[in-house]
Amino acid sequence: MKNTIIVLSLMIMISCANQTDKKSINSAVKPDTKIDTGIAVNFINGYVDLNNKQIAINDRLTWINNNKFGTDNFKKIVKKILGKASKDEPLEADPVFNAQDYPDKGFEIVNFDENSGYVILRGIGWHDFKLVIKLVQVDGRTLVDGCGMINIPIDKRMN
């Protein structure tokens, strides 16, 4: 019985030491810079909900500007693109979706590249529709810096 307790105690100490070493290594490589991929889902699904209401371009622009998940640069580019659109000259595609149509049930994450910050999402119920979102860290917060055709290089876009 005494030997069993000693063996178990040693196993617990070794396990704790290994976990501490792993935490030290991970924090040394990327201290407190974990990107929250949930931001990508929350952002795009909020935009889907907005578009499901079939609102005007100015209302989309207001939503983007007031959205806490977008970088200032992202908002500036969206404003420039949507600002050019008018009732007389509608956009051929929504720049956030990089498409005319979109999955009206929202999106889910397929893949995330931690090094680049690119998140690949697919449409719920429309798995062939894929969308790329670029996430960045700004002052310790995860923000959207690219989506669809905005700040996403052509070779990274899915549609």
Stockholm file with secondary structure:
# STOCKHOLM 1.0

chainA/1-159         MKNTIIVLSLMIMISCANQTDKKSINSAVKPDTKIDTGIAVNFINGYVDLNNKQIAINDRLTWINNNKFGTDNFKKIVKKILGKASKDEPLEADPVFNAQDYPDKGFEIVNFDENSGYVILRGIGWHDFKLVIKLVQVDGRTLVDGCGMINIPIDKRMN
#=GR chainA/1-159 SS CHHHHHHHHHHHHHHHHHHHHHHHHHHHHSTTCCCCTHHHHHHHHHHHHHHHTTCCHHHHHHHHHHCTTBCHHHHHHHHHHHHHCCSSSCCSSBTTTTBSSCCTTCEEEEEEETTTTEEEEEETTEEEEEEEEEEEEETTEEEEEEETTBSCCGGGCCC
#=GC SS_cons         CHHHHHHHHHHHHHHHHHHHHHHHHHHHHSTTCCCCTHHHHHHHHHHHHHHHTTCCHHHHHHHHHHCTTBCHHHHHHHHHHHHHCCSSSCCSSBTTTTBSSCCTTCEEEEEEETTTTEEEEEETTEEEEEEEEEEEEETTEEEEEEETTBSCCGGGCCC
//
